[in-house]
Amino acid sequence: MAAITAALIKQVREETGAGMMDVKKALTEADGDVARAKEIIRAKGIQAAGKREGRKAQEGTIASTVVDSADGQTGYAVELNSETDFVAKTPKFVDFSNTVLADAVKADADSIDDVLNAPSADGVVKTDIEEAAALFGEHVKVGQFAKIAGPRVEIYAHKKSAEMPPSIVAMIATDEAGAAVAHEAALQISAMGARWLTREDVPEDVVESERRVATEKSLAEGKPEQIVPKIVDGRLNSFFKENVLLEQAYVKDPSKTIGDLFKEVGGQALAFARLEVGKGPEADVD
């Protein structure tokens, strides 16, 4: 039997666009004959899968879970993308996303690279993702990943409609006391899309950029220069109230902030994450 080398697999993958495992199986069946392997791939309709890799995959779902540990709880969330919501809502796709999540949890993943390299039942998650194109007939990829930990972790998974899987997942880690209002905070994160937990978490370059914009806008509006600094401070405060979770007005009672909710129960919010399908930093890049 001819040796199935990595170079041979690479050659057939580049020429057909098929996934690694499909190429390996075809070469094995063809006893190393590249031409015959390509025929097998074409006959099985696998070649078309590779052509899908250039297409955008911005639909999909987000699988999430909370696991207990000796130190408290850890929340994991993984976005799995498809090209269409038709595929995203199928039970097979939802099951596949949950399998990817389970593999990420078992590997205690900390990043997307960790997720892709996590061991799976058939090898590693990256290979499973590549093979999924043939299974679902669309380009499939891992989009975003988030992991947070604390004494308590709350997750809220939002569906746009009853027949669709979750498209927004909000996770928040709190201390024990803060768990009393964690669900309300998770709803807030889902609805209002805060970017930072506290004012101190906002990067200095972002603050300086907002300050410059506010200054230039105030001057362009013809405001007297002597009062511009005060106006700029007011606009920066508005920016913080819009983007900092603990300073946001509580959607169910705007007279309170999310920070007030935690103060009322003597608790603390420690970290949060929000994932929305198709909204990741690399959503337009495949």
NUVEX-453703 format. One record per atom (N, C-alpha, C, CB): y, x, z. Coordinates in steps of 0.02 Angstrom, whole numbers, padded with zeros to 5 digits, always signed. Glycine has a CB too. Example, Ala and Ser with C-alpha at 12.3 -4.5 7.8 and 13.67 -1.06 7.14 Angstrom:
-00284+00660+00390/-00225+00615+00390/-00165+00660+00390/-00224+00565+00452/-00112+00642+00354/-00053+00684+00357/+00002+00645+00394/-00030+00704+00286/
REM end
This chain:
-00060+00043+00000/+00000+00000+00000/+00062+00044+00000/+00001-00048+00062/+00111+00028-00043/+00171+00068-00049/+00213+00062+00015/+00213+00046-00109/+00247+00117+00032/+00289+00118+00091/+00353+00079+00078/+00306+00191+00111/+00370+00035+00124/+00432-00005+00118/+00486+00032+00157/+00422-00079+00145/+00524+00073+00122/+00575+00115+00155/+00641+00077+00164/+00586+00178+00114/+00682+00105+00207/+00748+00075+00219/+00790+00078+00156/+00784+00112+00276/+00783+00132+00117/+00820+00139+00055/+00801+00085+00005/+00809+00208+00024/+00735+00069+00003/+00711+00018-00042/+00738-00051-00022/+00634+00017-00043/+00737-00064+00043/+00763-00128+00068/+00837-00134+00052/+00751-00134+00144/+00874-00080+00062/+00946-00080+00049/+00959-00094-00025/+00976-00012+00069/+00920-00063-00069/+00929-00072-00141/+00921-00145-00161/+00880-00028-00181/+00867-00176-00137/+00853-00245-00155/+00904-00293-00124/+00782-00265-00134/+00925-00277-00063/+00976-00319-00031/+01041-00318-00071/+00989-00296+00041/+01061-00258-00093/+01123-00252-00131/+01118-00287-00199/+01141-00179-00141/+01059-00287-00227/+01051-00317-00294/+01039-00392-00292/+00993-00284-00329/+01017-00418-00235/+01004-00490-00231/+01048-00527-00182/+00932-00500-00211/+01074-00490-00132/+01114-00523-00080/+01073-00559-00029/+01161-00571-00112/+01006-00552-00032/+00962-00585+00016/+00964-00549+00083/+00890-00587-00011/+00940-00583+00135/+00939-00554+00202/+00885-00501+00209/+00930-00608+00253/+00893-00461+00262/+00848-00405+00273/+00775-00426+00278/+00868-00368+00335/+00761-00476+00319/+00691-00497+00329/+00661-00527+00266/+00687-00547+00386/+00700-00564+00228/+00675-00593+00166/+00658-00537+00116/+00726-00641+00135/+00701-00486+00113/+00689-00430+00068/+00625-00393+00089/+00749-00382+00068/+00619-00381+00153/+00560-00345+00178/+00496-00383+00162/+00566-00333+00254/+00497-00448+00172/+00438-00489+00157/+00422-00488+00083/+00449-00561+00181/+00474-00492+00041/+00464-00493-00031/+00436-00426-00055/+00529-00508-00068/+00462-00371-00029/+00438-00305-00048/+00365-00295-00025/+00483-00250-00019/+00350-00320+00032/+00281-00315+00057/+00233-00354+00013/+00276-00340+00130/+00254-00414-00005/+00213-00456-00049/+00205-00425-00118/+00244-00526-00055/+00258-00389-00140/+00257-00358-00206/+00230-00287-00204/+00327-00358-00235/+00206-00265-00145/+00179-00197-00137/+00230-00144-00158/+00115-00190-00177/+00292-00156-00141/+00344-00106-00154/+00374-00109-00223/+00316-00040-00144/+00352-00154-00265/+00378-00161-00334/+00445-00198-00331/+00327-00198-00381/+00500-00162-00344/+00567-00192-00338/+00576-00251-00385/+00620-00139-00352/+00557-00243-00447/+00565-00297-00496/+00528-00360-00474/+00541-00274-00565/+00466-00350-00450/+00427-00407-00428/+00457-00438-00365/+00353-00387-00415/+00482-00397-00320/+00513-00422-00260/+00573-00465-00276/+00533-00364-00214/+00612-00444-00325/+00670-00482-00346/+00650-00549-00375/+00712-00443-00397/+00593-00549-00411/+00568-00612-00439/+00547-00659-00383/+00508-00598-00486/+00514-00632-00332/+00492-00672-00274/+00553-00703-00239/+00452-00630-00225/+00605-00662-00231/+00666-00686-00198/+00698-00741-00239/+00715-00628-00188/+00701-00733-00304/+00731-00784-00347/+00690-00848-00345/+00736-00759-00419/+00623-00840-00346/+00579-00898-00346/+00587-00939-00283/+00507-00876-00354/+00600-00906-00228/+00608-00941-00164/+00680-00966-00152/+00589-00894-00107/+00723-00952-00199/+00792-00975-00193/+00832-00939-00141/+00793-01046-00178/+00810-00880-00121/+00844-00843-00068/+00905-00806-00093/+00796-00794-00036/+00903-00786-00156/+00957-00745-00183/+01025-00778-00176/+00945-00730-00256/+01026-00844-00183/+01090-00879-00179/+01123-00870-00111/+01081-00952-00193/+01083-00858-00060/+01111-00851+00008/+01161-00795+00011/+01057-00839+00058/+01147-00739-00022/+01192-00682-00020/+01259-00697-00050/+01161-00624-00054/+01259-00739-00102/+01321-00756-00135/+01367-00797-00090/+01307-00794-00199/+01337-00827-00039/+01377-00868+00007/+01416-00826+00056/+01333-00916+00045/+01399-00763+00062/+01431-00721+00113/+01505-00712+00102/+01397-00655+00116/+01528-00720+00039/+01598-00713+00025/+01638-00776+00038/+01608-00692-00045/+01604-00830+00053/+01638-00893+00064/+01659-00900+00137/+01593-00952+00043/+01711-00939+00148/+01737-00947+00215/+01692-00991+00257/+01807-00976+00212/+01682-00970+00318/+01643-01009+00366/+01688-01023+00426/+01577-00972+00389/+01723-01081+00424/+01771-01097+00476/+01757-01163+00510/+01840-01097+00447/+01701-01194+00493/+01678-01252+00530/+01627-01226+00581/+01647-01308+00482/+01592-01270+00614/+01541-01247+00661/+01545-01279+00729/+01546-01173+00669/+01520-01244+00779/+01520-01270+00847/+01525-01213+00896/+01456-01312+00860/+01533-01230+00959/+01535-01181+01013/+01484-01200+01065/+01607-01177+01044/+01437-01155+01076/+01386-01165+01127/+01410-01130+01191/+01316-01137+01104/+01399-01162+01248/+01423-01133+01311/+01377-01150+01368/+01494-01158+01327/+01379-01109+01420/+01338-01121+01479/+01365-01081+01538/+01265-01101+01465/+01345-01102+01597/+01361-01066+01660/+01296-01045+01692/+01404-01110+01708/+01291-00982+01712/+01231-00958+01746/+01251-00932+01815/+01196-00903+01704/+01206-00941+01862/+01218-00917+01930/+01198-00844+01936/+01178-00960+01981/+01233-00808+01979/+01217-00738+01993/+01226-00725+02067/+01262-00690+01951/+01209-00666+02089/+01215-00648+02159/+01288-00651+02182/+01186-00579+02172/+01335-00639+02135/+01406-00637+02152/+01442-00702+02139/+01439-00582+02113/+01407-00753+02113/+01439-00816+02098/+01413-00846+02034/+01514-00807+02094/+01458-00857+01987/+01438-00886+01923/+01471-00850+01865/+01456-00961+01922/+01438-00853+01807/+01465-00823+01746/+01462-00875+01690/+01425-00760+01725/+01517-00882+01654/+01520-00928+01598/+01518-00891+01532/+01583-00971+01602/+01478-00916+01486/+01472-00886+01420/+01488-00939+01367/+01401-00856+01408/+01521-00919+01313/+01534-00965+01257/+01530-00925+01192/+01604-00999+01264/+01494-00953+01144/+01485-00920+01078/+01502-00970+01023/+01413-00892+01070/+01546-00951+00978/+01561-00991+00920/+01515-00972+00862/+01636-00983+00899/+01482-01021+00833/+01441-01009+00774/+01471-01049+00717/+01366-01030+00786/+01488-01014+00663/+01522-01046+00607/+01477-01062+00548/+01578-01002+00585/+01494-01116+00515/+01464-01135+00451/+01521-01150+00403/+01415-01197+00460/+01504-01166+00341/+01556-01182+00293/+01581-01253+00298/+01532-01169+00222/+01535-01299+00316/+01553-01370+00317/+01534-01402+00384/+01518-01406+00260/+01569-01455+00402/+01552-01492+00462/+01487-01531+00453/+01609-01539+00483/+01468-01543+00390/+01405-01577+00376/+01347-01536+00405/+01395-01587+00300/+01348-01470+00394/+01296-01427+00422/+01305-01420+00497/+01297-01358+00388/+01368-01412+00519/+01382-01400+00590/+01355-01454+00636/+01456-01394+00600/+01352-01516+00612/+01331-01570+00656/+01255-01584+00653/+01367-01633+00637/+01219-01546+00612/+01147-01557+00609/+01113-01532+00672/+01117-01523+00547/+01061-01566+00695/+01025-01543+00755/+00999-01471+00749/+00967-01590+00768/+00977-01451+00689/+00952-01383+00679/+01006-01331+00691/+00923-01375+00608/+01067-01345+00668/+01121-01297+00677/+01141-01294+00750/+01182-01317+00634/+01143-01351+00783/+01160-01352+00854/+01107-01315+00895/+01167-01425+00880/+01044-01327+00877/+00989-01291+00912/+00994-01216+00900/+00920-01317+00887/+01011-01197+00839/+01018-01126+00823/+01074-01094+00863/+01030-01116+00747/+01130-01130+00870/+01186-01103+00909/+01167-01095+00982/+01247-01149+00903/+01127-01141+01008/+01104-01135+01077/+01055-01077+01086/+01071-01201+01099/+01016-01063+01034/+00970-01006+01036/+01009-00941+01037/+00922-01007+00977/+01061-00937+00995/+01104-00877+00994/+01136-00867+01063/+01158-00883+00939/+01160-00922+01092/+01191-00918+01159/+01141-00892+01210/+01218-00987+01180/+01080-00920+01208/+01028-00900+01256/+01013-00825+01250/+00965-00941+01245/+01010-00800+01188/+00997-00729+01178/+01055-00687+01205/+00986-00714+01103/+01117-00712+01196/+01176-00676+01222/+01175-00673+01298/+01241-00710+01198/+01155-00728+01329/+01151-00731+01402/+01098-00683+01428/+01137-00802+01426/+01039-00684+01396/+00985-00639+01417/+01006-00566+01413/+00923-00651+01374/+01047-00550+01362/+01070-00481+01353/+01131-00466+01396/+01086-00469+01280/+01157-00516+01432/+01218-00509+01471/+01274-00480+01427/+01206-00465+01533/+01283-00509+01368/+01331-00484+01319/+01402-00485+01346/+01327-00526+01256/+01442-00436+01325/+01512-00432+01344/+01558-00436+01283/+01525-00368+01381/+01530-00436+01223/+01570-00435+01162/+01530-00465+01104/+01593-00364+01144/+01564-00477+01048/+01530-00503+00989/+01477-00453+00965/+01580-00518+00932/+01493-00389+00968/+01443-00338+00948/+01381-00342+00992/+01473-00268+00953/+01391-00354+01057/+01335-00361+01102/+01293-00422+01083/+01360-00367+01174/+01326-00476+01064/+01291-00537+01043/+01248-00522+00981/+01340-00595+01029/+01278-00491+00932/+01243-00477+00869/+01184-00430+00879/+01291-00448+00818/+01190-00385+00927/+01136-00337+00939/+01087-00359+00993/+01166-00271+00959/+01097-00419+01019/+01052-00445+01071/+00982-00457+01043/+01081-00510+01102/+00931-00439+01080/+00862-00452+01058/+00851-00527+01051/+00811-00422+01108/+00812-00546+01000/+00794-00616+00989/+00719-00621+00977/+00834-00645+00928/+00695-00681+00969/+00623-00691+00959/+00598-00656+00896/+00608-00766+00955/+00641-00650+00845/+00620-00620+00782/+00649-00551+00769/+00638-00665+00726/+00683-00523+00818/+00713-00457+00808/+00778-00450+00847/+00726-00443+00734/+00834-00458+00811/+00899-00459+00843/+00940-00516+00815/+00937-00391+00834/+00990-00538+00851/+01031-00595+00831/+01063-00584+00762/+01084-00610+00883/+01087-00523+00749/+01119-00509+00685/+01074-00526+00627/+01140-00436+00681/+01011-00508+00631/+00963-00524+00578/+00952-00599+00573/+00896-00488+00590/+00948-00632+00631/+00939-00705+00631/+00997-00739+00596/+00932-00731+00702/+01057-00714+00607/+01117-00743+00575/+01114-00734+00500/+01182-00711+00603/+01093-00675+00478/+01087-00662+00407/+01036-00708+00375/+01068-00589+00395/+00980-00719+00409/+00928-00762+00383/+00948-00835+00383/+00864-00753+00423/+00995-00853+00426/+01015-00923+00433/+01048-00950+00370/+01063-00931+00492/+01076-00907+00329/+01107-00929+00266/+01057-00965+00222/+01138-00870+00229/+00996-00939+00219/+00944-00970+00179/+00922-01036+00210/+00884-00923+00170/+00920-01038+00276/+00897-01097+00312/+00946-01156+00304/+00888-01082+00385/+01011-01141+00310/+01061-01194+00308/+01095-01203+00241/+01113-01181+00361/+01085-01155+00195/+01115-01161+00129/+01189-01147+00129/+01104-01229+00102/+01215-01114+00181/+01286-01097+00187/+01293-01029+00221/+01324-01152+00226/+01351-00998+00212/+01367-00938+00249/+01372-00955+00323/+01433-00905+00223/+01339-00917+00365/+01340-00928+00438/+01361-00863+00472/+01269-00950+00463/+01401-00868+00523/+01423-00808+00559/+01440-00825+00632/+01484-00776+00525/+01440-00773+00673/+01465-00780+00742/+01540-00770+00739/+01430-00729+00791/+01577-00818+00766/+01650-00813+00766/+01677-00781+00828/+01681-00881+00757/+01690-00821+00879/+01719-00796+00941/+01667-00793+00997/+01779-00840+00963/+01682-00754+01047/+01639-00749+01106/+01683-00741+01168/+01589-00689+01100/+01664-00773+01222/+01701-00766+01285/+01653-00765+01343/+01753-00823+01293/+01672-00728+01394/+01633-00723+01455/+01681-00715+01514/+01582-00663+01452/+01674-00757+01565/+01714-00750+01624/+01669-00759+01685/+01773-00803+01625/+01691-00733+01742/+01650-00736+01802/+01693-00746+01864/+01608-00672+01809/+01663-00775+01915/+01697-00786+01978/+01651-00823+02026/+01763-00825+01968/+01674-00838+02086/+01633-00877+02132/+01610-00943+02102/+01672-00890+02197/+01656-00976+02063/+01639-01038+02028/+01667-01036+01958/+01665-01099+02067/+01629-01063+01911/+01652-01068+01841/+01642-01140+01817/+01614-01018+01795/+01694-01168+01789/+01693-01236+01762/+01701-01233+01686/+01749-01280+01794/+01663-01274+01650/+01668-01277+01577/+01681-01349+01556/+01603-01251+01543/+01728-01357+01509/+01739-01421+01477/+01731-01411+01402/+01810-01451+01494/+01684-01449+01372/+01671-01445+01301/+01697-01508+01267/+01594-01435+01287/+01743-01500+01221/+01776-01557+01188/+01747-01569+01119/+01851-01546+01184/+01732-01632+01104/+01709-01653+01038/+01763-01693+01003/+01643-01694+01043/+01774-01679+00939/+01825-01716+00902/+01802-01788+00890/+01840-01682+00835/+01736-01797+00885/+01708-01864+00877/+01637-01864+00905/+01708-01885+00802/+01610-01923+00916/+01545-01929+00949/+01489-01896+00910/+01529-02001+00960/+01493-01896+00843/+01438-01869+00803/+01443-01793+00792/+01437-01903+00736/+01498-01764+00813/+01507-01692+00804/+01491-01653+00868/+01579-01677+00781/+01469-01591+00861/+01458-01548+00920/+01525-01523+00946/+01411-01488+00904/+01527-01490+01004/+01590-01466+01032/+01628-01420+00984/+01578-01430+01098/+01693-01432+00978/+01735-01390+00936/+01787-01351+00977/+01771-01432+00883/+01795-01370+01040/+01838-01333+01087/+01801-01325+01153/+01907-01370+01097/+01800-01265+01179/+01771-01254+01245/+01822-01218+01288/+01705-01212+01239/+01834-01246+01347/+01879-01215+01396/+01839-01196+01457/+01938-01264+01415/+01847-01134+01479/+01812-01109+01539/+01863-01082+01588/+01759-01054+01522/+01853-01096+01653/+01897-01068+01703/+01856-01046+01763/+01951-01120+01725/+01872-00987+01789/+01840-00959+01848/+01888-00967+01907/+01821-00884+01838/+01861-00991+01963/+01902-01002+02023/+01866-00977+02085/+01919-01077+02030/+01903-00976+02140/+01869-00964+02204/+01838-01030+02225/+01919-00937+02259/+01805-01031+02284/+01770-01092+02306/+01818-01151+02314/+01733-01079+02371/+01875-01138+02345/+01923-01193+02356/+01951-01219+02290/+01980-01169+02401/+01964-01174+02244/+01992-01193+02180/+01946-01235+02137/+02011-01132+02142/+01881-01234+02153/+01833-01273+02115/+01849-01348+02117/+01762-01261+02141/+01885-01370+02169/+01902-01440+02177/+01946-01466+02120/+01936-01452+02244/+01985-01422+02090/+02029-01444+02036/+02013-01408+01970/+02103-01432+02055/+01956-01373+01969/+01938-01334+01909/+01928-01378+01848/+01875-01294+01923/+01899-01437+01857/+01888-01481+01799/+01954-01502+01769/+01847-01543+01820/+02002-01520+01811/+02068-01540+01785/+02102-01482+01749/+02113-01564+01843/+02093-01422+01776/+02122-01363+01744/+02089-01350+01676/+02115-01301+01789/+02023-01360+01672/+01987-01350+01610/+02010-01400+01557/+01911-01356+01621/+02021-01462+01577/+02048-01512+01531/+02117-01491+01505/+02053-01581+01566/+02158-01465+01549/+02225-01441+01531/+02220-01385+01480/+02263-01418+01594/+02176-01337+01493/+02167-01280+01447/+02146-01305+01378/+02114-01231+01475/+02100-01352+01377/+02077-01379+01313/+02133-01412+01275/+02020-01428+01325/+02172-01453+01310/+02224-01492+01277/+02286-01452+01259/+02244-01549+01321/+02307-01407+01304/+02372-01374+01296/+02370-01302+01272/+02409-01377+01360/+02311-01272+01272/+02304-01206+01242/+02345-01150+01273/+02320-01210+01171/+02344-01145+01338/+02380-01089+01371/+02352-01023+01346/+02374-01094+01448/+02394-00972+01346/+02373-00906+01321/+02361-00856+01377/+02424-00879+01272/+02396-00865+01433/+02389-00819+01490/+02384-00859+01555/+02449-00770+01492/+02355-00828+01605/+02347-00861+01670/+02412-00861+01710/+02291-00828+01710/+02443-00802+01716/+02505-00795+01754/+02559-00762+01711/+02494-00755+01818/+02620-00766+01734/+02676-00734+01699/+02665-00659+01694/+02742-00749+01735/+02635-00630+01745/+02624-00558+01746/+02572-00536+01695/+02602-00536+01815/+02531-00582+01671/+02480-00566+01622/+02507-00561+01551/+02425-00617+01624/+02567-00586+01540/+02596-00584+01473/+02614-00512+01456/+02659-00631+01468/+02589-00485+01401/+02604-00415+01382/+02679-00403+01376/+02569-00396+01316/+02701-00344+01396/+02772-00328+01396/+02801-00332+01326/+02784-00259+01425/+02763-00311+01276/+02789-00312+01207/+02801-00384+01184/+02741-00277+01159/+02760-00431+01209/+02770-00502+01191/+02834-00528+01225/+02709-00545+01213/+02843-00509+01288/+02904-00531+01324/+02966-00503+01289/+02902-00507+01397/+02964-00440+01271/+03022-00409+01238/+03036-00441+01170/+03011-00334+01230/+02984-00458+01134/+02993-00491+01069/+03025-00559+01078/+02926-00498+01033/+03001-00597+01128/+03030-00663+01142/+03103-00656+01164/+02990-00700+01196/+03118-00603+01202/+03186-00591+01225/+03233-00577+01166/+03188-00533+01275/+03209-00535+01120/+03250-00519+01061/+03263-00581+01019/+03215-00465+01018/+03211-00621+01008/+03218-00682+00968/+03267-00730+01002/+03150-00716+00958/+03260-00738+01067/+03305-00783+01104/+03377-00759+01102/+03282-00789+01177/+03386-00693+01106/+03454-00664+01104/+03485-00675+01035/+03452-00589+01121/+03448-00658+00983/+03475-00666+00915/+03488-00739+00899/+03426-00637+00865/+03445-00783+00922/+03455-00854+00910/+03518-00879+00945/+03394-00895+00932/+03527-00858+01007/+03586-00879+01045/+03650-00855+01013/+03581-00854+01117/+03651-00793+00991/+03711-00765+00958/+03724-00801+00892/+03703-00690+00946/+03669-00816+00855/+03677-00850+00790/+03704-00921+00800/+03610-00853+00753/+03690-00950+00858/+03716-01017+00873/+03789-01015+00895/+03673-01050+00926/+03816-00954+00901/+03886-00948+00919/+03900-00952+00994/+03925-01001+00885/+03848-00942+01035/+03858-00944+01107/+03901-00884+01129/+03789-00943+01144/+03945-00894+01178/+03986-00839+01204/+03941-00783+01231/+04034-00864+01260/+03958-00721+01213/+03915-00665+01232/+03904-00659+01307/+03945-00601+01207/+03955-00678+01347/+03948-00670+01419/+03896-00717+01449/+04014-00681+01452/+03879-00772+01415/+03828-00817+01443/+03761-00812+01408/+03854-00889+01439/+03759-00770+01356/+03696-00761+01319/+03638-00739+01365/+03705-00711+01263/+03647-00690+01409/+03590-00670+01452/+03561-00728+01492/+03613-00615+01500/+03604-00772+01517/+03580-00829+01556/+03541-00877+01511/+03638-00865+01589/+03565-00886+01450/+03531-00931+01403/+03463-00901+01385/+03574-00942+01339/+03462-00835+01375/+03400-00801+01357/+03348-00808+01413/+03413-00726+01343/+03371-00800+01476/+03325-00809+01532/+03296-00879+01533/+03362-00794+01598/+03338-00929+01517/+03314-00998+01515/+03262-01009+01461/+03373-01045+01505/+03274-00978+01404/+03226-00985+01349/+03160-00948+01363/+03256-00959+01283/+03165-00891+01398/+03104-00855+01417/+03064-00897+01467/+03122-00787+01447/+03099-00929+01514/+03065-00972+01562/+03029-01029+01527/+03114-00999+01614/+03060-01056+01475/+03028-01109+01436/+02966-01084+01400/+03078-01138+01384/+02970-01022+01376/+02913-00991+01344/+02855-00984+01393/+02932-00921+01315/+02870-00961+01453/+02818-00953+01505/+02788-01021+01523/+02847-00919+01567/+02830-01072+01530/+02805-01138+01549/+02760-01168+01495/+02863-01184+01563/+02770-01147+01434/+02729-01173+01379/+02664-01135+01372/+02768-01169+01314/+02665-01070+01386/+02607-01027+01371/+02568-01001+01431/+02630-00970+01332/+02595-01005+01491/+02561-00980+01551/+02529-01039+01587/+02611-00942+01598/+02464-01037+01597/+02427-01094+01624/+02456-01118+01690/+02355-01075+01634/+02466-01074+01739/+02488-01095+01805/+02559-01122+01806/+02481-01038+01853/+02597-01110+01752/+02665-01135+01748/+02671-01197+01703/+02711-01080+01723/+02617-01215+01670/+02619-01274+01627/+02624-01338+01669/+02558-01277+01582/+02660-01387+01643/+02663-01452+01675/+02595-01486+01668/+02720-01496+01644/+02570-01513+01722/+02505-01547+01722/+02510-01608+01678/+02484-01567+01795/+02466-01614+01627/+02472-01668+01578/+02466-01737+01609/+02419-01659+01524/+02429-01744+01664/+02421-01810+01695/+02477-01827+01744/+02354-01812+01731/+02516-01777+01762/+02572-01787+01808/+02622-01730+01798/+02548-01791+01883/+02668-01738+01749/+02715-01684+01731/+02761-01661+01787/+02756-01705+01674/+02761-01699+01844/+02803-01677+01900/+02771-01618+01937/+02814-01736+01949/+02708-01603+01921/+02672-01547+01950/+02654-01496+01897/+02609-01571+01986/+02643-01434+01918/+02616-01383+01874/+02542-01374+01891/+02655-01316+01880/+02507-01339+01848/+02437-01323+01863/+02433-01279+01925/+02403-01289+01802/+02483-01236+01932/+02486-01194+01993/+02492-01237+02055/+02546-01147+01989/+02528-01293+02051/+02535-01338+02108/+02467-01369+02126/+02586-01394+02092/+02427-01385+02076/+02361-01414+02090/+02319-01367+02133/+02323-01429+02024/+02321-01303+02115/+02282-01255+02154/+02311-01245+02224/+02279-01187+02116/+02377-01246+02230/+02408-01239+02296/+02389-01297+02341/+02484-01235+02289/+02383-01357+02312/+02367-01416+02353/+02298-01412+02385/+02372-01478+02310/+02252-01375+02353/+02185-01369+02381/+02173-01301+02412/+02132-01382+02326/+02226-01260+02414/+02221-01193+02443/+02175-01147+02404/+02197-01199+02514/+02173-01158+02339/+02127-01119+02297/+02163-01076+02246/+02080-01164+02261/+02123-01036+02210/+02151-00991+02159/+02113-00996+02094/+02149-00920+02184/+02149-00990+02039/+02120-00982+01973/+02116-00907+01960/+02161-01020+01917/+02059-00883+01938/+02049-00811+01930/+02050-00788+01857/+01983-00791+01961/+02026-00829+01812/+02024-00811+01741/+02007-00873+01701/+01972-00754+01728/+02025-00873+01637/+02005-00929+01595/+01996-00905+01523/+02058-00986+01598/+01964-00947+01483/+01955-00932+01412/+01955-00998+01375/+01889-00892+01399/+01980-00996+01313/+01979-01056+01271/+01958-01036+01200/+02050-01091+01269/+01907-01068+01175/+01883-01056+01107/+01889-01121+01067/+01810-01030+01107/+01916-01116+01007/+01920-01174+00962/+01891-01153+00894/+01993-01200+00954/+01849-01195+00867/+01816-01179+00804/+01867-01164+00750/+01770-01237+00783/+01858-01107+00716/+01901-01088+00661/+01968-01060+00680/+01912-01146+00618/+01980-01049+00745/+02045-01026+00768/+02045-00956+00797/+02072-01074+00820/+01991-00919+00786/+01987-00852+00812/+02032-00804+00775/+01916-00828+00810/+02044-00744+00802/+02090-00696+00770/+02066-00673+00702/+02098-00636+00814/+02000-00680+00687/+01975-00660+00622/+01950-00719+00583/+01919-00609+00630/+01979-00778+00596/+01955-00839+00565/+01962-00838+00489/+01992-00897+00592/+02010-00800+00462/+02020-00798+00390/+01988-00738+00357/+02092-00798+00374/+01949-00700+00396/+01919-00640+00369/+01844-00643+00380/+01949-00577+00402/+01805-00633+00327/+01732-00631+00331/+01708-00562+00312/+01701-00684+00287/
REM end
